[in-house]
Amino acid sequence: MQFAMKILLTFVANLLLLVTANACANDADRYSFGVLSQRSATLTAQYWNPILDYAGRRAGIELRLKVARSAPESNAAIERGAFDFVYANTIFEPKMASANYQVILRPRDEAISGQIVTLADSPIQSIKDLQGKVVGFPSLAAFVGYAVPMDQLLREEVTVTPVFGGNQEGIIGQLKAGKVIAAGVNNQVMRDFAARENMKYRVLWESAPFNNLPISVHPRVPTKVVQAVRAAIDNMELDPEGRRVLEASAQVIGQKPPYGFRAASPADYRSYTDFYRMTWVKDSK
C-alpha cells in the first residue's frame, strides 16, 4: 500500500512539473500587443485579432491583443513599457523616451493629418471663429487629434476651452451629437467614422501629413522574435491568406487600400520628434 502510494505521489509530482514546464514554455512564446485606443474596443478587436492570429502563427508565437479603456490609459501603459509590441504614435512623446520602443513597421496606406472639424451645417467657418468656444479633443494623449491642432490654435492665438472624449471616435460622437461645436481629429478616423455613420462635416484646418501609427517593439523582446513578427506582418499582402485577412479587417472599419504594413525604422518618424521639439503645447512635451 505504501509502495503504491509512493508511486502515485511520484506520478503526481512529475505531472505537476510537466504542467509547470509547459506553462512556462507557453508564457515564453506569448507576447502582448498593445493598440492605442482610438476606436471602440469592439472595432479594435475585430480589426486586430485576425491580423495578430495570422502573424503569430507565421512567427511561431502567440500575440495577445491589449486595449486600454482610453487613450490616456494606453499612454500610461506604454510609458511603463507594459506592452511587448505596440501600435501607437505616442511613443515619440518625450516622456516616453525611457520605454525605448523601437519602430519596426509602418502602414502602407497614406499618411495621417490633424484636423479641426465642425458639422457641415455649423455657423463656424474658420478656426478664428472658435475663439472662446468649447472645442473637443480625443485626449491629451492624441498626437494628431490634440497636440497638432492645439499647437495651431496657440500659434494663431485662438483660445478655446478643451473637453475630452476618451478616444477619437468618442469625441467625434460628441461632435455629431452637438455637444461640442468643433473637434480636433485624426483625418482618417474622422473620414471612416463619417462614412459609416453618414455624417457630414467641414474641415476648418488641416495639418501637414505624418506617417501613420507604427508598430514598435520593446527592447526586452528577443531579436529572433522581432524579426519573425516583422517578416510575418511585412509579407502579409504577398500571401493569399494574409491578403484576405487584411481585406476583411479593413472592411470592419471602412479602411481603403493599400492595406498592411511594411518594414520601417525610427528615421521614418523624424517629423514626430521634430514636432515635439518645436511645439507650443506645453502638456505635450
N, C-alpha and C positions, 0 to 999 in steps of 0.2 A: 504493500500500500504506500509506504513511504517512498519507495523507488519510483512508483508510478506518479506520485505527486511531484517528485523532483523533476521527472521528465516533462510533466505538464508545465511546471513553473519555468523550466528552461526554454520550452517551446514558446510560452507566452513572452518571456523576456526577449527572445530572438525576434519574435514577431513585432514587438514594440520598437526594437532597434531598427527593423526594416522599414516600418511605417515612418519613423522619425527621419531616417535617412532619405526616404522618398520625398517626404515633405520638404526637407532642406534642399533637395535637388530641384524640386518644383519651384520653391521660392527663389532659388538662384537663377532660374530661367524665366522669371516673371518680372516685368518692368512696367512701371506706371507711365501713363501718357496723359499729361495734363492738357486741357484745352481752355484757353481764355474764354470766360463767359461773355458771349455776345448775343447768342440766340437762346431760345428756351432749352431746358435740359433735354426735352424730348427730341427736338430737332437735332440738337448736337449729337445725341446718341444715335439717332437714325442715320446721320451723315457719317460719323466716325467709326462706329463699331464694325461695319463691314470692311472698311479700309484697314483697320487695325487687325482684324481677324486674318485678312489676306496677308498683310505684311508680316505678322507674327508667324504664320505657317511657313512662309518662304524663308524667314530668317531663323527658324527653329527655336523660337521663344514664344512667350505669351506677352502681349501688350494689353494692358488693362486701362480703359478709359477712366479718367478722373475729371469731374467737372464740379467746380465750386458753385455756390448759390448765386454769387455775384462777382463782378469783375474785381472789386477790392479784395474779396476773399481769394480769388485766383492769384492776384498780385502778392498777397501775403504768403501764400504757399510757394510761389516762385521765388520770392525773396529768401525764404527759408531753405530753398533747394529741395523742396518736398517731392518734386517730380523727377523721374529719370529722363523722360523725354517731355518736351512741352511745345505746344503750338501757340505762340503768343509773340507780340511785338513789344511788350512791356519789359522784356529782358534788357532792353537798351537804356532804361532809366538809370541814372547814376546810382540810385540806392540799390539797384540790383547787381552791381558790379561784383560783390562778394560771392554771389551764387555762381558766377562764371559760366553760365550756359553758353555753348558754342553752336553757331548756326551750321546745320548740315544739309538742309533742303529748303527750297523756296517754291511757292506755287508757280505753275506755268502760265496762269492767267494774268490779266492786266494788272497794273499797279493800282493801289488804292489812293484815295484822297480824302481829306477832311472837307466837310461841307457844313454850311449853316443853311437850314431849310425852313420853310414855312408852308402852310397849306396853300393850295392853288388859289383859293378864294380869299386869302388873307389880305388885309389892307397894308401889310408890311411889304415895302418894295425894295428896301436896301438895308444893309446892316446898320446904317446910321439911324434908321427908324426904330432900332431896338434899344436906343438909349433909355435907361431907367426901367426897362421891361424885365419880366421873369423869363429866362431862357433855359431850356432843358439840355442836359448832357447825360451820357450814359453813366459815367462815374469819373472820379478824379484819376482813375487808372487808365482811362481810354486815351490812346495816343491821338488818332485822327478824329475821334469823337469829342475829345475835350481839349487836350494840350494844344493841338494845332489850331482849331478855331478860336480858342480863348486867347492864344497868342496874337491872332489877327485883331480881335476886338480890342485888346490892350494897345496895340500899335496904332489903331485908328481912334483911340481914346473914347471908345464906346463902353460905358459902364452898364453892366447887366447884373441881375440877381440870379445866380445859378441854382438850379434844382437838379436832382439826380434820379435816374430811373433804374439803377442797378446794372443794366447792360444796354446794348444797342437797341434791341427790339423793345425793351421796357420803355425807354424814353420816346421811341417812335410811336409806340402805342399811346402814350400820353399826348403827343402832338396830334395824333389822329382824333383823340377824344376831346381835343380843345382845352386840355389842362395847361398847356404851355403854348405861347404864341409862335415860338421858333425853337429849333433844336440843333445842336452840333451832332453830326453823324458821320459814320463811315459810308462813303458813297455807294459801295457795293451792297452793304447790308440794307441801306435805305432803298436802293433800286429793287432788290429782291423782295423786300417786305411789301413795297408799294405794288409790285406786280401780283403778289399772292393775295393781297387784301384790297385790290382795286382802289388804291389811294392816290389821289392827285396832289402833287406838291410842287413848290417852286424853289429853285436853288438861288439863294441870295449871295452866296460867296462859295468859292471852291479853291482849295489849296493846290500847290504843286503835287505831283504824284510821288508816292513812296512805294517801294516793293511791298507786296502783301505779306501777311504774317508768315514768319518762317517756322520750320520745325528745328528745334535745337535740342542739345543733349547735355546732361550734367557730367562733369569730369569723372565721377565715380563709375560710370558705365564702361565696361571693358571695351577696348578698341575693336575687337573682333565682332562684338555685338553691334556696335555703332556702324561698322562697315556693312554688316549683314542687313541691318534695318535700312540704311541709306540705299543700298543696292536694290532691296526689295521694293521700296516706295518709288525710287527713281525710275525703275523699269516697268512700273505697273501698266502704263499705256501701251507698252510693246507686247504685253501678254493678253490674249483674248479674255481670260477670266478677269485679269486685273482691270482691263478696259471696261468690262461690263460692270464691275464693282464701282468704278469711278463714275460711270454714267448714271447708275442707279442712285448713288449718293447725291450726285449733282441735282437730280430731279427733285429730291426731298426739299431742297432749299431754293430751287429755281436758278441754280448756277448755270452760267453759259460757258461753252467751251472757249479755250482749251482746258482740259481737266488735268489733275495730277500735279506732281511736284518734280523738280529737278535738283541735282546736286548744287549746293551753294556754299558760301563761306561768309564770315563776318564782313568782308570787304564789300559784299553786295548790299549791306545795310548801313553804309557810312553816312547816308543822308539823315538817319535817325540820330546818330551821335552828334552830327553837326547841328541838328535842330536843338538838342538838349544843351549844347554848349552856348547857343546864342538866344535861347527863348526868353521872353519876358515873363513867362508864367512861373512864379516862384515855387508853387507847390508841385511842379513837375521836375524840379532839379534835385 
